[in-house]
Amino acid sequence: MADSLKILGIETSCDETAASVVVRHSDGRGEIISDVVLSQLDEHSAYGGVVPEIAARAHVEALDVLIEEALLKAGMTLNDVDAIAATSGPGLIGGLLVGLMTAKAIAKAANKPLYAINHLEGHALTARLTDGIQFPYLMLLVSGGHTQLVLVRGVNDYQRWGTTIDDALGEAFDKTAKLLGLPYPGGPAVEKAALNGDEKRFNFPRPLVGEARLDFSFSGLKTAVRQAAEAAAPVSDQDIADICASFQRAIARTMDDRIGRGLERFNAEFPNPVEQPALIVAGGVAANRALRGALQSLCDKHGFRFVAPPHHLCTDNAAMIAWAGLERMALGLPADDLTVAPRSRWPLDSNAQAMLGSGKRGVKA
């Protein structure tokens, strides 16, 4: 492809409003020209979680301004971009409506093609933007809504190897923090408290460890944390630190087993990869240092390259949405019709069995 491609990306799937301009150069390299994110943390912190109605209203108020800022920082106008990409799912339906309807209006007014992007595909392809990773590779997606191990064979070609059968890992962090009286969001609060804790004080369970399937479960671990807190009540700061440290240790050991089995399966299915096999981690929980350390050690043991994109590209952002649109555009995949509708559930692997955490509506265990 002789010329570079430029896309304006829009992300409004949860509680971050974001806009970004990304370029795909003729040699396939990606470059983030501008990346603007407005967090709604202050609006939701008092409620201990994201309130969908508040999130949607905040997107309405902020999105137009953020798009203007992203274009201004990129030194471009709408005439300069080749297409518009927006998150179309999965996520909170109110927020998705705001972003997708705005993208449709811009695409129509500026006569630009529209790419309705799966938010999970944005995460899956980010390492190709940041590190030039080649297909195939494994992705571990760990966030407030998803815990999945996915084989990424190509654009629009994904196979889910494992998913949570109950709570997502980020949800387990948030609920543990709330139980212990720690602030929202729970992940950073638990990690901070754990720094002063004794990780061996509590022997928390490691659900599904030893099983051949690659699924995850965190509901039993969450219950064990609650029981430990109730037994120690009234909990002291040291009790809280010890519970958090022991909780993180259980998570790390669980992931060592679950992901280790996934790496072994990858090596069996792809014995002669073109380059060193890679495990990509994405999602907000990917910022946890204990988890990253465990995954890095695991990859070193199995001969894998461990890739964790910068934190701001692991959490929700519009650059990954723009890049996913660019990947599709570069392959000549068709743009979406302006009648495309947002989807609160949208699995990467449409053939996977419906379970909580898969992007399909499942029965909560």
TORPA-508751 format. One record per residue (C-alpha): x, y, z. Coordinates in steps of 0.05 Angstrom, whole numbers, m for minus. Layout:
% residues N
    east   north      up
       X       Y       Z
...
% end
This chain:
% residues 365
    east   north      up
       0       0       0
      33      64     m24
       0     115      21
      m9     120      96
     m78     115     127
    m106     160     181
    m166     146     225
    m203     184     279
    m221     135     335
    m276     143     388
    m284     103     452
    m344     108     500
    m357      37     522
    m353      48     597
    m328     106     640
    m274     137     597
    m290     185     541
    m234     183     489
    m214     206     420
    m151     193     381
    m119     201     313
     m74     144     291
     m34     134     227
     m15      69     194
      46      82     151
      58      49      84
     106      m1     116
      53     m24     166
      79      15     226
      29      49     270
      37     118     301
      m8     152     352
     m13     225     331
     m61     246     387
     m94     209     444
    m143     245     490
    m177     210     548
    m225     239     600
    m235     195     661
    m301     196     699
    m270     168     762
    m293     226     806
    m365     219     781
    m369     146     800
    m323     138     861
    m377     157     911
    m419      98     886
    m364      46     888
    m372      29     815
    m395      55     747
    m466      82     743
    m489      73     671
    m535     134     669
    m481     180     696
    m430     151     648
    m475     162     587
    m490     234     607
    m416     249     617
    m400     221     548
    m452     268     517
    m423     328     552
    m350     313     536
    m344     276     470
    m350     334     420
    m297     373     457
    m250     314     460
    m257     300     386
    m240     373     371
    m180     368     418
    m155     304     386
    m158     334     316
    m125     398     340
     m68     361     373
     m59     320     310
     m58     384     268
    m114     357     225
    m185     369     205
    m238     317     188
    m219     326     115
    m150     298     131
    m172     232     161
    m190     173     117
    m243     142     162
    m279     143     229
    m275      85     278
    m318      78     340
    m330      25     393
    m395     m11     377
    m392     m61     435
    m387     m95     482
    m401     m46     538
    m454      m2     571
    m507       9     519
    m518      82     536
    m445     100     527
    m440      59     463
    m499      96     434
    m466     163     447
    m401     145     414
    m429     107     355
    m483     158     339
    m431     213     341
    m386     173     294
    m443     161     247
    m459     235     244
    m387     254     230
    m380     199     177
    m443     222     142
    m426     296     145
    m353     288     124
    m368     232      74
    m320     184     108
    m326     108     117
    m346      83     186
    m315      24     222
    m356      m3     281
    m303     m36     325
    m307     m91     376
    m275     m63     439
    m243    m130     454
    m211    m130     384
    m181     m63     401
    m146     m95     461
    m127    m156     420
     m91    m116     366
     m58     m62     410
       8    m100     414
      14     m96     338
      10     m20     344
      60     m14     401
     108     m72     388
      95     m97     318
      76    m167     343
      63    m217     287
       6    m267     285
      m8    m315     317
      m2    m298     391
     m39    m307     457
     m75    m251     492
     m96    m249     565
    m150    m198     574
    m161    m179     648
    m208    m123     664
    m270    m106     706
    m315    m141     656
    m272    m194     623
    m222    m248     639
    m205    m286     576
    m147    m323     544
    m153    m315     469
    m113    m342     410
    m104    m284     361
     m93    m315     293
    m107    m252     252
    m153    m193     244
    m224    m218     255
    m197    m287     270
    m199    m305     344
    m208    m368     385
    m226    m364     458
    m187    m415     498
    m211    m395     567
    m258    m348     603
    m284    m335     672
    m343    m379     694
    m365    m327     746
    m331    m261     764
    m281    m224     722
    m213    m213     755
    m223    m137     758
    m291    m148     791
    m258    m192     843
    m208    m137     859
    m263     m84     863
    m307    m127     909
    m249    m145     953
    m232     m71     961
    m303     m53     976
    m309    m109    1028
    m246     m83    1063
    m267     m10    1060
    m215      10    1009
    m230      63     956
    m253      53     884
    m224      31     837
    m205     m31     875
    m146     m56     836
     m96       0     853
    m123       3     925
    m113     m72     937
     m44     m70     906
     m23     m11     950
     m48     m44    1013
     m14    m109     996
      55     m76     996
      54     m77    1072
      22    m146    1080
      43    m217    1095
      23    m257    1034
      29    m323    1071
     m18    m307    1129
     m80    m331    1092
     m81    m392    1048
    m135    m372     999
    m161    m421     948
    m136    m424     876
    m199    m442     836
    m193    m491     778
    m118    m501     789
     m99    m569     762
    m157    m574     713
    m142    m586     639
    m191    m534     614
    m165    m463     611
    m224    m426     644
    m220    m382     706
    m261    m375     769
    m256    m321     823
    m322    m326     860
    m295    m376     911
    m233    m334     923
    m277    m273     935
    m319    m313     985
    m256    m336    1022
    m233    m264    1028
    m300    m245    1059
    m296    m302    1108
    m225    m282    1129
    m247    m210    1140
    m307    m231    1181
    m264    m278    1224
    m214    m222    1237
    m267    m168    1251
    m258    m114    1269
    m201    m113    1218
    m139     m72    1230
     m97     m39    1177
     m49     m98    1182
    m106    m148    1174
    m127    m111    1111
     m55    m110    1084
     m46    m185    1098
    m113    m202    1065
     m94    m162    1003
     m25    m192     999
     m52    m263    1007
    m107    m248     955
     m55    m225     904
     m12    m286     918
     m72    m331     904
     m85    m294     839
     m12    m300     817
     m11    m375     832
     m77    m385     797
     m52    m349     735
      13    m388     736
     m27    m452     728
     m81    m427     681
     m36    m388     634
      21    m439     639
     m26    m491     609
     m45    m442     555
      28    m431     536
      39    m506     532
     m21    m513     486
       4    m457     442
      72    m490     435
      38    m556     417
      m6    m524     364
      48    m478     336
     113    m517     344
     151    m475     292
     129    m403     299
     158    m350     252
     187    m313     312
     189    m321     387
     118    m336     411
      85    m280     451
      36    m271     507
       1    m204     507
     m34    m177     569
     m87    m123     563
    m141     m91     606
    m139     m49     668
    m117    m105     714
     m55    m113     670
     m25     m54     709
     m20     m98     773
      54    m108     786
      46    m175     822
       7    m203     763
      58    m176     713
     115    m205     752
      82    m274     754
      68    m271     679
     138    m248     662
     168    m306     701
     120    m355     668
     138    m330     599
     212    m335     614
     202    m407     636
     165    m426     573
     207    m386     523
     153    m335     508
     160    m260     497
     117    m223     548
      87    m159     521
      48    m110     564
      31     m45     526
      38      20     565
     m14      26     619
     m54      80     584
     m62      33     524
     m82     m26     568
    m141      11     597
    m198      38     554
    m172      86     500
    m189     109     430
    m121      95     399
    m134      20     401
    m201      31     368
    m170      73     313
    m116      21     303
    m167     m36     297
    m201       5     243
    m135      15     207
    m120     m59     209
    m187     m73     176
    m179     m17     126
    m109     m40     106
    m136    m110      91
    m191     m81      48
    m246    m105      95
    m312     m69      82
    m334      m9     123
    m398     m13     163
    m465      13     141
    m493      73     178
    m549      28     204
    m501     m12     247
    m526     m18     318
    m487     m21     384
    m483     m87     422
    m477     m93     497
    m450    m164     486
    m404    m180     428
    m357    m241     433
    m292    m241     395
    m302    m315     383
    m373    m324     359
    m366    m400     361
    m348    m403     434
    m397    m431     485
    m438    m376     519
    m409    m364     589
    m402    m304     634
    m340    m266     611
    m344    m289     539
    m380    m228     512
    m445    m267     506
    m504    m268     553
    m491    m327     599
    m518    m353     664
    m481    m326     725
    m455    m382     769
% end
